[in-house]
């Protein structure tokens, strides 16, 4: 017997309700129904959301995580809404096609570790040293948004690990 096409179940149909997860990785694939399921996760500590396209997940977080990874967004992704997750201590952005305005990071009072990878639309880098709790900053393959300023922009303000050499 040959099966020519088998469609796997969509994650919301697999487990309902979801158990109290703390470290989930969620592939959104641009579907609004998937972020709606995040409301049921009340014990989040670390959340990785991928293939978001332009879907806004910030209103769907019942328990704001301490670490957030966002990968694969569209140009209209609302990154300016990051301050609504005020508990963030670590943030990793990978393949964000939306404009990354570094001024938004100043509005995250607990942010200690920032990583931005493969994101080309970086603006207002001079705002980064004004983050409340500087420690680690990594920018890689971002089209060199720091130009000649490089590490000097960070070292004078107490950043322990400014990794921007390959930005």
C-alpha positions in Angstrom: 0.0 0.0 0.0 1.4 3.4 -0.9 0.4 6.6 0.7 1.0 9.6 -1.6 0.2 12.4 0.7 0.0 12.5 4.5 -0.6 15.8 6.2 0.8 15.9 9.7 -1.5 17.4 12.3 -1.0 21.1 13.1 0.6 21.5 16.6 -2.6 22.9 18.2 -4.4 19.7 17.3 -1.7 17.4 18.7 -1.8 18.4 22.4 -4.6 20.3 23.9 -4.3 21.8 26.4 -0.5 22.3 26.4 1.4 21.3 29.5 3.1 24.0 31.6 6.1 24.5 29.3 9.0 26.8 30.3 11.3 26.6 27.2 9.2 26.1 24.1 10.2 26.6 20.5 7.3 27.7 18.4 7.2 27.7 14.6 4.6 30.2 13.7 4.7 29.9 9.9 2.7 33.2 9.7 -0.4 31.6 11.1 -2.4 33.6 13.6 -3.8 30.5 15.4 -0.4 29.5 16.6 0.4 32.6 18.7 -3.1 32.4 20.2 -1.9 29.2 21.8 0.8 31.1 23.6 -1.8 32.5 26.0 -2.1 29.1 27.6 1.6 29.0 28.5 1.6 30.6 31.9 5.0 29.4 33.1 7.3 30.7 30.3 10.9 31.4 31.0 12.5 31.2 27.6 10.5 31.4 24.3 11.9 30.9 20.8 9.5 31.9 18.0 10.5 31.3 14.4 9.1 32.1 11.0 7.0 34.8 12.4 6.7 36.8 9.2 4.6 39.8 10.3 2.6 38.1 13.1 2.5 40.1 16.4 3.1 37.7 19.3 3.5 40.3 22.1 -0.1 40.5 23.1 -0.3 36.7 23.3 2.3 36.2 26.1 0.4 35.4 29.4 3.7 35.0 31.2 6.3 37.3 29.8 9.6 35.3 29.4 13.0 36.3 30.7 14.7 35.2 27.4 13.2 35.7 24.0 14.5 34.5 20.6 12.8 35.9 17.4 13.8 34.5 14.1 12.5 35.0 10.6 10.3 38.0 10.5 8.8 40.0 7.7 9.5 43.7 7.0 6.3 44.7 8.8 7.0 42.8 12.1 6.2 45.1 15.0 9.6 45.1 16.7 8.8 48.4 18.3 6.5 46.5 20.6 9.4 44.7 22.4 9.1 47.0 25.5 5.7 45.3 26.2 7.9 42.4 27.5 9.6 44.3 30.2 10.9 41.2 31.9 13.4 40.4 29.1 16.9 39.7 30.4 18.2 38.1 27.1 17.1 38.9 23.6 18.3 37.2 20.4 17.1 38.4 17.0 18.0 36.3 14.0 17.0 37.1 10.4 14.8 40.0 11.3 13.8 41.7 8.1 12.0 44.5 9.9 13.9 47.7 10.9 15.7 47.1 14.2 15.7 50.5 16.0 18.2 50.2 18.8 16.5 52.9 20.7 13.8 50.3 21.7 16.4 48.4 23.7 16.7 51.3 26.1 13.1 50.7 27.2 13.9 47.1 28.4 15.0 47.7 32.0 16.2 44.2 32.7 18.0 43.5 29.4 21.5 42.2 30.0 22.3 40.2 26.9 21.5 41.3 23.4 22.3 39.3 20.2 21.4 40.4 16.7 22.3 38.1 13.8 21.7 38.3 10.0 19.6 41.4 10.3 20.5 44.2 7.8 18.2 47.1 8.8 19.8 48.3 12.0 19.3 52.0 12.9 20.1 54.3 15.9 23.1 52.2 17.1 24.3 55.2 19.1 21.3 54.5 21.5 22.8 51.1 22.5 25.2 52.4 25.2 22.2 53.9 27.0 20.7 50.5 27.9 20.1 50.3 31.7 22.0 47.1 32.4 24.7 46.7 29.9 26.7 43.5 29.8 26.8 41.5 26.6 26.1 42.7 23.1 26.7 40.7 19.9 26.1 41.8 16.4 27.1 39.5 13.5 26.4 39.7 9.8 24.4 42.8 10.0 26.0 44.9 7.3 28.4 46.7 9.8 25.9 49.2 11.3 28.7 50.6 13.6 31.0 51.7 10.9 34.2 53.1 12.5 32.7 53.4 16.1 32.9 49.6 16.7 33.7 48.5 20.3 34.7 52.0 21.4 31.0 52.9 21.4 30.4 50.3 24.1 33.6 50.0 26.2 33.3 53.5 27.6 29.8 52.7 29.0 30.7 49.4 30.8 29.7 46.7 28.4 31.6 43.6 29.5 31.3 41.8 26.2 30.9 44.0 23.1 31.2 41.6 20.2 30.7 43.8 17.2 33.8 43.0 15.2 31.9 41.1 12.5 28.8 43.1 12.5 
